[in-house]
Amino acid sequence: MDMGPMHLLSALTFVLLAFGGTRPGGAQVVSADTENCTVERMETTPLAVLEPCTALLGDPRVANEKRAEALFIRGRAHHRSGSIDLAAEDYDEALKLAPNNEEIHLARANIDFRRGFDDEALERIQKAIALNPANPRVLRAIGAVFSSAGQAEEALRYLSAAIKLDPADPYSLYLRSQLHAQKRRHSEALVDADALVAIAPDEINRVGYLDSNGTRRDFRIIALAHRAGLYEGSGRYDLAERDLNAAVAYKAAPEALLARGEFLANRSGRQIAALNDIDAVIRVEPRDPRAHFARATALTNLRRLDEAVQALDTAIALQPAYPAAFRLRARVHRELGQADAAVQDFVTAIRQDSTLIRETMPALRAGGYWRSMDVPIALTPELHQAVRACMLAAKCN
């Protein structure tokens, strides 16, 4: 199976989508007769299994099969709690005792992706494929890899096969919906989003959702926010707001308030409400760059430009590789009459995300600053000059 060049893989997609946890069925190291060190307890309160699993592992009479099970459960608890080094240690020990368990290989692959070891992670996924190619979580992992490599149709094929075997797998539904949306198949994306939202909160949260920073988030909120994004993208703003209000009413967690704040920040006359939500998030999670960016968006739309710059400064300090933040700060600097700072920020945004070049071409051509029909693939001196000329011209948009 050709997965494409490994260097094309983005770890982020796999981080968010490829480790959903073990469900009944398939090859698992799960035993129903373990009193306290159980998968069920780990899925609801991960930290609660650490002590009983450690106690079980301290008993020299425990058989290897039970020891592998306890290591895997404790490793998953560490994993969901953000202690990935401890999780890796437990997974490695479990694999010594149960080398043919594909679930452990998949969990260990997720750790490798989080650490940036893409090649090692792919080797582990290949091992899981060889062990059990019919496991829906294995199929989902392959789909996530193809998605990260930009091979959407292959990703969709594997995800559809995973969903056929497990129609209520949240990660497969979530990723397939995202891919359909990227391909502008809105109705198909919404079907999967509806199925995702229909999963009961207790059930969807058993699999565990970790964001890009390894923080566990409520998967029902993620599902509602995702569907809201689909509605917003198709101009159905009332339905988008309905889902976001439902997310906050269900649980006023940071991820719910931030999703609603981001939406309201761009709605006419709703920026103060947006700031209320976003500021509530920042009080709880002051180091979230996305929250500071959302705050800057609302402040920009309120024409509170100096405050917007401060919020963007914070977002960029927390996440230096943030092209959207540099682009917005360039806009604000320009509106403040700070052309040099605007050019510097916009050039930085392009260096961080070359796709912005193509988005910039219509404005540059309309203003007469770029006469060639060719679109450069990187920042050239000529493009830099054209961007600067555009930034200095009031009518160049």
VOGU-3710 file (C-alpha; in Angstrom, 3 decimals, decimal comma):
1> mdmgpmhlls> 0,000/0,000/0,000  1,527/3,327/-1,047  0,770/6,077/1,473  2,737/8,708/-0,395  5,872/10,525/0,776  6,145/10,427/4,523  7,398/14,001/4,743  4,035/15,219/3,458  2,241/13,929/6,516  0,806/16,373/9,006
11> altfvllafg> 0,917/15,028/12,534  -1,981/17,237/13,559  -4,724/15,334/11,733  -3,606/12,068/13,265  -3,243/13,630/16,689  -6,851/14,746/16,661  -8,448/11,838/14,907  -6,583/8,587/14,965  -6,632/7,571/18,635  -10,182/7,012/19,672
21> gtrpggaqvv> -9,864/4,161/22,094  -10,972/0,564/22,170  -14,567/-0,476/21,690  -16,018/-3,954/22,204  -15,003/-6,376/19,477  -11,730/-7,019/17,690  -8,395/-7,925/19,262  -8,163/-6,172/22,630  -6,374/-6,501/25,922  -9,491/-5,896/27,986
31> sadtenctve> -10,878/-8,104/30,715  -14,311/-7,638/32,247  -13,265/-9,288/35,531  -10,647/-6,699/36,485  -12,213/-4,978/39,489  -10,807/-1,469/39,315  -8,221/-1,378/36,530  -10,776/-1,402/33,713  -11,288/0,165/30,315  -14,742/1,355/31,324
41> rmettplavl> -13,376/3,271/34,298  -10,498/4,674/32,248  -12,918/5,969/29,589  -14,930/7,954/32,121  -12,327/8,994/34,727  -8,825/8,268/33,383  -6,887/9,239/36,504  -8,990/6,896/38,632  -7,357/3,791/37,141  -3,743/4,780/37,789
51> epctallgdp> -3,585/3,526/41,366  -5,460/0,227/40,872  -3,537/-0,585/37,700  -0,222/0,185/39,413  -1,207/-2,005/42,361  -2,132/-4,837/40,013  1,200/-4,532/38,193  3,036/-4,709/41,531  1,717/-8,206/42,137  4,294/-10,749/40,850
61> rvanekraea> 1,600/-13,413/40,596  -0,246/-11,576/37,798  -0,071/-13,443/34,494  1,483/-11,781/31,438  -1,850/-11,380/29,652  -3,358/-9,541/32,629  -0,150/-7,519/33,028  -0,275/-6,417/29,384  -3,909/-5,434/29,857  -3,109/-3,337/32,930
71> lfirgrahhr> -0,189/-1,632/31,217  -2,342/-0,739/28,227  -5,146/0,635/30,393  -2,744/2,656/32,526  -0,966/3,881/29,398  -4,227/5,079/27,912  -5,048/6,876/31,151  -1,698/8,668/31,002  -2,309/9,373/27,314  -5,689/10,979/27,907
81> sgsidlaaed> -4,296/12,990/30,781  -1,539/14,458/28,605  1,356/12,480/30,133  2,547/11,054/26,834  6,010/10,024/28,059  4,485/7,842/30,770  1,973/6,530/28,247  4,774/5,559/25,858  6,583/3,666/28,611  3,475/1,653/29,447
91> ydealklapn> 2,681/0,947/25,790  6,239/-0,262/25,161  6,085/-2,611/28,139  2,653/-3,843/27,055  3,947/-4,580/23,545  6,708/-6,756/24,979  3,999/-8,928/26,496  1,388/-8,606/23,717  3,291/-7,854/20,482  0,377/-8,907/18,285
101> neeihlaran> -2,187/-6,496/19,660  -2,943/-3,913/16,974  -4,691/-1,580/19,420  -1,468/-1,018/21,359  0,433/-0,371/18,126  -2,132/2,263/17,124  -1,965/3,966/20,515  1,836/3,949/20,432  1,781/5,377/16,888  -0,204/8,336/18,167
111> idfrrgfdde> 2,564/9,080/20,670  5,116/9,005/17,850  3,047/11,449/15,803  2,762/13,777/18,771  6,535/13,691/19,199  7,067/14,370/15,502  8,354/10,866/14,673  6,190/10,348/11,597  8,243/7,520/10,078  8,168/5,486/13,283
121> aleriqkaia> 4,422/6,089/13,637  3,766/4,862/10,110  5,770/1,718/10,765  3,562/0,997/13,755  0,416/1,559/11,694  1,742/-0,829/9,047  2,252/-3,394/11,802  -1,342/-2,890/12,967  -2,565/-3,334/9,387  -0,675/-6,601/9,064
131> lnpanprvlr> -2,107/-7,859/12,346  -5,767/-7,001/11,719  -6,706/-5,147/8,503  -10,424/-5,564/9,309  -10,281/-3,610/12,577  -12,276/-0,381/12,019  -9,814/1,610/14,104  -6,988/0,382/11,901  -8,961/1,414/8,814  -9,623/4,792/10,408
141> aigavfssag> -5,908/5,264/11,116  -5,081/4,521/7,469  -7,737/7,023/6,409  -6,206/9,663/8,694  -2,767/9,056/7,184  -4,075/9,432/3,633  -5,922/12,582/4,694  -2,738/14,079/6,122  -0,918/13,224/2,891  -3,547/15,124/0,888
151> qaeealryls> -5,024/12,005/-0,704  -8,645/12,726/0,120  -10,333/10,092/-2,027  -8,180/7,289/-0,634  -8,835/8,620/2,858  -12,566/8,612/2,203  -12,409/5,021/0,953  -10,814/3,758/4,156  -12,979/5,875/6,418  -16,107/4,625/4,695
161> aaikldpadp> -14,923/1,055/5,236  -14,351/1,844/8,923  -17,807/3,378/9,261  -19,390/0,366/7,560  -17,922/-1,814/10,311  -18,620/0,669/13,105  -21,316/3,184/12,047  -21,057/5,144/15,301  -17,288/5,640/15,411  -16,979/9,376/16,194
171> yslylrsqlh> -13,518/9,911/14,758  -14,302/8,300/11,421  -17,512/10,321/11,081  -15,725/13,525/12,092  -12,832/13,125/9,676  -15,037/11,974/6,790  -17,313/14,972/7,331  -14,290/17,288/7,243  -13,040/15,721/4,029  -16,454/15,992/2,363
181> aqkrrhseal> -16,550/19,655/3,367  -13,103/20,231/1,869  -14,340/18,659/-1,381  -17,407/20,955/-1,265  -19,757/18,015/-0,787  -21,867/19,866/1,726  -24,784/17,468/1,941  -22,504/14,480/2,554  -20,541/16,421/5,159  -23,755/17,337/6,948
191> vdadalvaia> -25,009/13,740/6,971  -21,888/12,657/8,836  -22,072/15,692/11,133  -25,683/14,833/11,983  -24,670/11,267/12,799  -21,850/12,586/14,978  -24,146/14,928/16,920  -26,688/12,123/17,333  -24,262/10,045/19,412  -25,174/10,312/23,102
201> pdeinrvgyl> -22,794/12,516/25,131  -21,724/9,726/27,479  -20,992/7,439/24,532  -19,097/9,909/22,348  -16,906/10,958/25,265  -15,875/7,400/26,067  -13,419/7,475/23,181  -11,613/10,613/24,370  -10,866/13,675/22,235  -7,434/15,283/22,552
211> dsngtrrdfr> -6,726/18,632/20,927  -3,420/19,554/19,276  -1,925/20,412/22,669  -2,947/17,093/24,181  -5,754/18,625/26,244  -8,820/16,459/26,594  -11,940/18,163/25,248  -15,618/17,267/25,305  -16,318/15,451/22,051  -20,004/16,408/22,008
221> iialahragl> -18,992/20,082/21,988  -16,508/19,395/19,188  -19,301/17,701/17,213  -21,742/20,588/17,667  -19,074/23,166/16,812  -18,139/21,217/13,694  -21,725/21,100/12,462  -22,091/24,794/13,270  -19,087/25,451/11,062  -20,752/23,623/8,191
231> yegsgrydla> -23,913/25,675/8,641  -21,903/28,890/8,833  -20,013/27,988/5,674  -23,269/27,615/3,774  -24,741/30,869/5,111  -27,194/29,202/7,510  -26,177/31,395/10,413  -29,282/30,765/12,491  -28,618/27,027/12,544  -24,948/27,610/13,284
241> erdlnaavay> -25,796/29,762/16,284  -28,393/27,237/17,414  -25,738/24,508/17,595  -23,248/26,762/19,354  -25,848/27,828/21,923  -26,665/24,157/22,437  -22,984/23,427/23,051  -22,727/26,148/25,709  -26,025/25,118/27,308  -24,810/21,521/27,474
251> kaapeallar> -21,526/22,532/29,108  -19,998/26,011/29,363  -16,520/24,584/28,798  -13,765/26,668/27,177  -14,133/24,840/23,870  -17,857/25,668/23,737  -17,450/29,326/24,683  -14,557/29,800/22,283  -16,433/28,265/19,351  -19,401/30,566/19,976
261> geflanrsgr> -17,120/33,556/20,539  -15,341/32,976/17,228  -18,660/32,821/15,432  -20,084/35,953/17,059  -16,856/37,920/16,507  -17,688/38,110/12,802  -21,430/38,728/13,150  -22,555/42,328/12,840  -23,457/43,829/16,192  -22,510/40,715/18,159
271> qiaalndida> -18,906/41,517/19,017  -19,556/42,445/22,667  -21,250/39,091/23,222  -18,270/37,479/21,489  -15,847/39,209/23,859  -17,840/38,017/26,860  -17,421/34,409/25,723  -13,778/34,789/24,689  -12,738/36,606/27,856  -14,319/33,810/29,897
281> virveprdpr> -12,098/31,367/28,026  -8,960/33,453/28,566  -9,621/33,633/32,305  -9,487/29,828/32,410  -6,912/29,202/29,669  -4,807/32,377/29,357  -2,217/30,685/27,149  -4,595/29,665/24,373  -3,409/31,551/21,249  -6,635/30,813/19,413
291> ahfaratalt> -8,631/32,633/22,091  -6,433/35,731/21,837  -6,771/35,649/18,044  -10,556/35,431/18,359  -10,456/38,365/20,769  -8,434/40,360/18,245  -10,993/39,577/15,537  -13,849/40,928/17,662  -11,841/44,011/18,643  -10,911/44,707/15,026
301> nlrrldeavq> -14,556/44,587/14,006  -15,330/46,956/16,890  -12,598/49,298/15,578  -10,709/49,011/18,867  -7,524/48,643/16,867  -4,873/49,275/19,519  -6,425/46,599/21,721  -6,581/44,274/18,721  -2,830/44,677/18,175  -2,207/43,816/21,820
311> aldtaialqp> -4,329/40,673/21,534  -2,488/39,647/18,353  0,869/40,310/19,995  -0,132/37,871/22,721  -1,381/35,251/20,246  1,861/35,416/18,269  4,021/35,314/21,394  2,219/32,124/22,405  2,336/30,632/18,901  5,008/32,201/16,670
321> aypaafrlra> 3,976/30,133/13,640  0,514/31,671/13,245  0,021/33,024/9,701  -3,603/34,053/10,278  -2,536/36,191/13,241  0,257/37,857/11,266  -2,169/38,504/8,411  -4,758/40,093/10,686  -2,107/42,152/12,467  -0,921/43,374/9,064
331> rvhrelgqad> -4,465/44,530/8,319  -4,726/46,324/11,657  -1,321/47,959/11,289  -2,354/49,154/7,859  -5,573/50,659/9,186  -3,530/52,399/11,874  -1,322/53,899/9,160  1,686/51,774/10,105  2,653/50,627/6,615  6,111/49,221/7,406
341> aavqdfvtai> 4,778/47,056/10,220  1,903/45,949/7,983  4,268/44,881/5,201  6,528/43,029/7,618  3,617/41,107/9,118  2,057/40,240/5,775  5,383/39,021/4,416  5,810/36,869/7,522  2,327/35,429/6,986  3,240/34,499/3,402
351> rqdstliret> 6,495/32,902/4,508  4,583/30,799/7,005  1,761/29,922/4,597  2,547/30,124/0,880  -1,114/29,519/-0,030  -1,713/33,172/0,875  0,152/34,142/-2,300  -2,628/32,900/-4,535  -5,245/34,618/-2,356  -3,337/37,892/-2,685
361> mpalraggyw> -3,041/37,847/-6,471  -6,484/39,337/-7,328  -5,819/42,468/-5,242  -2,295/42,849/-6,589  -3,443/42,456/-10,191  -6,450/44,755/-9,776  -4,166/47,470/-8,422  -1,665/46,973/-11,219  1,075/45,814/-8,875  1,410/42,341/-10,424
371> rsmdvpialt> 1,111/42,149/-14,199  2,371/38,626/-14,778  -0,157/35,816/-15,195  2,203/33,522/-13,317  1,664/32,968/-9,610  4,932/32,616/-7,684  5,221/29,629/-5,400  7,319/31,479/-2,830  8,062/35,013/-1,715  10,288/36,671/-4,340
381> pelhqavrac> 11,767/40,190/-4,298  9,236/41,165/-6,971  6,340/39,856/-4,910  7,676/41,589/-1,812  7,774/44,867/-3,740  4,232/44,354/-5,043  2,912/43,619/-1,546  4,592/46,736/-0,194  3,130/48,891/-2,971  -0,327/47,486/-2,270
391> mlaakcn> -0,008/48,128/1,472  0,910/51,745/0,807  -2,082/52,284/-1,493  -5,339/53,029/0,290  -7,472/51,549/-2,488  -5,597/48,240/-2,751  -7,757/45,616/-1,087
//
